[in-house]
């Protein structure tokens, strides 16, 4: 059990956090689809569809920008936590602006 805690888990952490970042992107897509198809009448996904149908393009772009900001902030938070927890192991980063 000590080998698992000291060798295997730390070695797997970079890939684990890469998988979490990919899952975060997928969760934002599913969130949007769920709001659009679920018909809740609330949320950014519903607001995007509604404003595209009513022609309120300023609100449409604002809702899309909110989605983008939430995605980038969530990704950067996971990247920051991953770098802190992996202590020296390089994370697989696409488009990293250091």
N, C-alpha and C positions, 0 to 999 in steps of 0.2 A: 504494500500500500504506500510505503514511503517513496518508492520509485515513481508511482503514478503521480503523487503530489509534487515531487521535486523535479521530475524530468518530463513526463508525458503531458501533463496539463500546461506547464509553461511553454512547451514546444508547440502545442496546439492553439494557444491563445491568439497569435496573429491571424490565423485562418478563421478562427471562431469570430473574431471581430469583423473580418472581411465579410463573412456570411451574415452577420447581424446588420451590417450596412446595406447589403443587397436586400435583405429581408425588409429593412426599413423603407427602401424605395418601393418594393412590392406592396407593402402595407399602405403607402400613400395612394397607389393606384387602386387598390381594393377599397380604400376609404372613399375615393371619388366615385367609383362605380356603385358602391353601396348607397351613397347619398343620392345618386341620380336614379337608380333603379328602385330604391326603397321608398321613394316618395315621401320622405319625412317632412318636407317643407322647410327644412332648416339645413344649415351647413354650407360650406364653400362650394361643394359640388353642385348642390341644388341651385345656389346663387349663380354659378357659372352658366348652367343651362338656362335658367330663367332670364338672366340679363342678355344672353345671346339671342333669345327669342323676342325679347321686347326692344332690342336695339340700344340698350344702355351700355354702350361699349366702354365708357369710363369705369363703370362698376365691374364690368367683365374683366378688364385688364387688372383692376385692383384685386379681384378675387384670385385671378391666376397668379399675380405677384405674391399674394399671401401664401398660396400653396407652395410656390417656389421658395420663399423665405423659410417657411416651416421645414421644408425638405432639406435645405442647405444647413440650417441651424441644427436639425436633428443629426445629419450626417457628420457635421463638424464636432458635435458633442460626443458622438460615438467614437470618432477618430481620436479626440483628445483623451477620452477615458481609456481607449485601447492602447494608445502610446504610453500612458501612465502605468497601466497594468502589465504591459509586456516588457517594460524595462530593458530597452536596448535591442529587442528583436524588431526587425523592420516589418511594418504592416504593408500589405499589398494595397497601394494607393493609386487610383487613377485620377489624373488631373489635379494632383495636390499642389496647391499654391503656398509654398513655404515662404 
